[in-house]
Amino acid sequence: MKLPFAITVALALAHPSARSAEPGELFAKGVAAYGEKRYEDAAKSFEDVRGLGVESAELDYDLGSAYYRLGDVGRAIVAFRRAEKFAPRDPDLRENLAMALDRATERLPESGDLPWQKAFTAWRRSLSLGEEKALFVAAWTLAAAILLASLFVWRTPLRRVGLLVGVMAVVLGVSYLTRLHDEKTRPIAVVLDPKVEVRTGPGEDYSVHFLLHAGAELRVEETQGEWSKVSVSADRKGWLRASTIEKV
């Protein structure tokens, strides 16, 4: 995934404070460093651009690639997941994310084992949150228009189509709102440290429940001071230091 010239210009104008800090120049510096295999310098430049409030699929993709080359699988997955929010169907991004996830020893479980559940999850992942919202709004608007038209033109097939589209709108709405709720209240995070102890409570005095390693994805349930309660699966929940993970 390469950054088009138009996006480079947009980077320079994306944030009020970015103009003086020249994010476009910082990004170009990172690209040059990456091309020269100075991956640490490249990652720093890309992080500097992000620090100015700039967000884009291209920026996070390149940042993830730099971290992956450095062997920092945790930060690579964080960056690729952030890029995925903007470009979930990009083939290069999907390939690099898959390679990074293969290097992680723990994965979030799939939601459901039935074929339709897997198909629905795959379809959801192919859409950004904004695209899913747009589909919901479009389906709801279409259903309302069809049902309204059926009041003036009494045709049973027309009503049936309207009801069918209405059901689809409800399903899309539930899916979108559930996803939005999860992202706000149970965000996905990634373990950054090579090995992290997950404890039964928020403190060193609690016993170690299980271990996680760099690249492990999890859900953050709540945070109390320096500790976060996380869940990897239904039977793998506990507390770890918030500084050992980064939210996507």
Secondary structure, 3 states (H helix, E strand, C coil): CCCCHHHHHHHHHCCCCHHHHCHHHHHHHHHHHHHCCCHHHHHHHHHHHHHCCCCCHHHHHHHHHHHHHHCCHHHHHHHHHHHHHHCCCCHHHHHHHHHHHHCCCCCCCCCCCCHHHHHHHHHHHCCCHHHHHHHHHHHHHHHHHHHHHHHHCCCHHHHHHHHHHHHHHHHHHHHHHHHHHHHHHCCEEEECCCEEEEECCCCCCCCEEEEEECCCEEEEEEEECCEEEEEEECCEEEEEEHHHEEEC
